[in-house]
Amino acid sequence: MIRVDCVWLCVAPLDMRAGTESALAKVVNVFGAARPHHAYLFANRRANRMKVLVHDGIGVWLAARRLNQGKFVWPKDVAGTMAMTNAQLDALVLGLPWQRIGEAGVITVL
């Protein structure tokens, strides 16, 4: 398996025809650099397709995922980029509401 220490989500859509070099150029443009063991997530405008670029320390990997029904829960009101946890990533790729995972989903007594 490829080690991923940090996951970053880009809010701006990516053309799903983009290959490895185009996606890497987008990562450098949006995030400033492609850091080793970091994953960078992009979706198309309809948010039913996603691409993930991972820098493994030696080279880059590009993976794609498509939902046959529905869409990925992609933020629209946030500008720029967001960091995610691995649990949030797991929920996102399944099409689940990942924003409720972790501290955002904690229920407390007031």
TORKOL-4160 file (C-alpha; in steps of 0.2 Angstrom, whole numbers, padded with zeros to 4 digits, m for minus):
110
<pt num="1" X="0000" Y="0000" Z="0000"/>
<pt num="2" X="0005" Y="0018" Z="m0003"/>
<pt num="3" X="0008" Y="0028" Z="0013"/>
<pt num="4" X="m0003" Y="0043" Z="0015"/>
<pt num="5" X="0000" Y="0055" Z="0029"/>
<pt num="6" X="m0010" Y="0069" Z="0024"/>
<pt num="7" X="m0026" Y="0071" Z="0013"/>
<pt num="8" X="m0030" Y="0088" Z="0004"/>
<pt num="9" X="m0046" Y="0092" Z="m0005"/>
<pt num="10" X="m0047" Y="0105" Z="m0018"/>
<pt num="11" X="m0064" Y="0113" Z="m0019"/>
<pt num="12" X="m0062" Y="0119" Z="m0037"/>
<pt num="13" X="m0067" Y="0107" Z="m0050"/>
<pt num="14" X="m0055" Y="0097" Z="m0061"/>
<pt num="15" X="m0057" Y="0092" Z="m0079"/>
<pt num="16" X="m0058" Y="0073" Z="m0078"/>
<pt num="17" X="m0049" Y="0071" Z="m0095"/>
<pt num="18" X="m0033" Y="0077" Z="m0085"/>
<pt num="19" X="m0019" Y="0064" Z="m0085"/>
<pt num="20" X="m0005" Y="0063" Z="m0072"/>
<pt num="21" X="0005" Y="0078" Z="m0078"/>
<pt num="22" X="m0010" Y="0089" Z="m0079"/>
<pt num="23" X="m0016" Y="0084" Z="m0062"/>
<pt num="24" X="0001" Y="0086" Z="m0055"/>
<pt num="25" X="0002" Y="0104" Z="m0063"/>
<pt num="26" X="m0015" Y="0108" Z="m0054"/>
<pt num="27" X="m0008" Y="0101" Z="m0037"/>
<pt num="28" X="0007" Y="0112" Z="m0039"/>
<pt num="29" X="m0004" Y="0127" Z="m0044"/>
<pt num="30" X="m0016" Y="0125" Z="m0031"/>
<pt num="31" X="m0006" Y="0119" Z="m0016"/>
<pt num="32" X="0011" Y="0126" Z="m0020"/>
<pt num="33" X="0020" Y="0109" Z="m0021"/>
<pt num="34" X="0016" Y="0090" Z="m0021"/>
<pt num="35" X="0023" Y="0084" Z="m0005"/>
<pt num="36" X="0028" Y="0066" Z="m0002"/>
<pt num="37" X="0015" Y="0055" Z="0006"/>
<pt num="38" X="0001" Y="0067" Z="0003"/>
<pt num="39" X="m0015" Y="0064" Z="m0007"/>
<pt num="40" X="m0024" Y="0077" Z="m0017"/>
<pt num="41" X="m0042" Y="0075" Z="m0021"/>
<pt num="42" X="m0051" Y="0083" Z="m0035"/>
<pt num="43" X="m0069" Y="0081" Z="m0042"/>
<pt num="44" X="m0078" Y="0086" Z="m0058"/>
<pt num="45" X="m0092" Y="0100" Z="m0058"/>
<pt num="46" X="m0106" Y="0087" Z="m0055"/>
<pt num="47" X="m0096" Y="0079" Z="m0041"/>
<pt num="48" X="m0100" Y="0062" Z="m0048"/>
<pt num="49" X="m0081" Y="0058" Z="m0052"/>
<pt num="50" X="m0066" Y="0060" Z="m0042"/>
<pt num="51" X="m0047" Y="0059" Z="m0045"/>
<pt num="52" X="m0034" Y="0057" Z="m0032"/>
<pt num="53" X="m0016" Y="0061" Z="m0035"/>
<pt num="54" X="m0003" Y="0053" Z="m0022"/>
<pt num="55" X="0015" Y="0057" Z="m0021"/>
<pt num="56" X="0024" Y="0042" Z="m0014"/>
<pt num="57" X="0041" Y="0050" Z="m0012"/>
<pt num="58" X="0048" Y="0043" Z="m0028"/>
<pt num="59" X="0034" Y="0046" Z="m0041"/>
<pt num="60" X="0015" Y="0050" Z="m0042"/>
<pt num="61" X="0000" Y="0039" Z="m0043"/>
<pt num="62" X="m0017" Y="0045" Z="m0051"/>
<pt num="63" X="m0033" Y="0035" Z="m0047"/>
<pt num="64" X="m0051" Y="0039" Z="m0052"/>
<pt num="65" X="m0067" Y="0034" Z="m0045"/>
<pt num="66" X="m0085" Y="0037" Z="m0052"/>
<pt num="67" X="m0102" Y="0035" Z="m0043"/>
<pt num="68" X="m0115" Y="0027" Z="m0054"/>
<pt num="69" X="m0129" Y="0035" Z="m0044"/>
<pt num="70" X="m0128" Y="0051" Z="m0034"/>
<pt num="71" X="m0113" Y="0062" Z="m0031"/>
<pt num="72" X="m0099" Y="0064" Z="m0019"/>
<pt num="73" X="m0102" Y="0076" Z="m0004"/>
<pt num="74" X="m0091" Y="0090" Z="m0011"/>
<pt num="75" X="m0090" Y="0107" Z="m0002"/>
<pt num="76" X="m0096" Y="0122" Z="m0011"/>
<pt num="77" X="m0095" Y="0136" Z="0001"/>
<pt num="78" X="m0077" Y="0134" Z="0006"/>
<pt num="79" X="m0064" Y="0143" Z="m0004"/>
<pt num="80" X="m0047" Y="0135" Z="m0009"/>
<pt num="81" X="m0042" Y="0119" Z="m0001"/>
<pt num="82" X="m0046" Y="0108" Z="0015"/>
<pt num="83" X="m0037" Y="0095" Z="0025"/>
<pt num="84" X="m0046" Y="0079" Z="0029"/>
<pt num="85" X="m0043" Y="0064" Z="0040"/>
<pt num="86" X="m0042" Y="0046" Z="0034"/>
<pt num="87" X="m0059" Y="0042" Z="0041"/>
<pt num="88" X="m0066" Y="0057" Z="0032"/>
<pt num="89" X="m0058" Y="0051" Z="0016"/>
<pt num="90" X="m0065" Y="0034" Z="0018"/>
<pt num="91" X="m0083" Y="0041" Z="0020"/>
<pt num="92" X="m0080" Y="0053" Z="0005"/>
<pt num="93" X="m0075" Y="0039" Z="m0007"/>
<pt num="94" X="m0091" Y="0030" Z="m0002"/>
<pt num="95" X="m0102" Y="0045" Z="m0006"/>
<pt num="96" X="m0106" Y="0047" Z="0013"/>
<pt num="97" X="m0107" Y="0064" Z="0022"/>
<pt num="98" X="m0089" Y="0065" Z="0028"/>
<pt num="99" X="m0091" Y="0082" Z="0037"/>
<pt num="100" X="m0100" Y="0073" Z="0051"/>
<pt num="101" X="m0085" Y="0061" Z="0054"/>
<pt num="102" X="m0073" Y="0066" Z="0069"/>
<pt num="103" X="m0075" Y="0082" Z="0080"/>
<pt num="104" X="m0089" Y="0088" Z="0069"/>
<pt num="105" X="m0100" Y="0074" Z="0073"/>
<pt num="106" X="m0098" Y="0074" Z="0092"/>
<pt num="107" X="m0114" Y="0075" Z="0102"/>
<pt num="108" X="m0111" Y="0083" Z="0119"/>
<pt num="109" X="m0123" Y="0088" Z="0134"/>
<pt num="110" X="m0124" Y="0107" Z="0137"/>
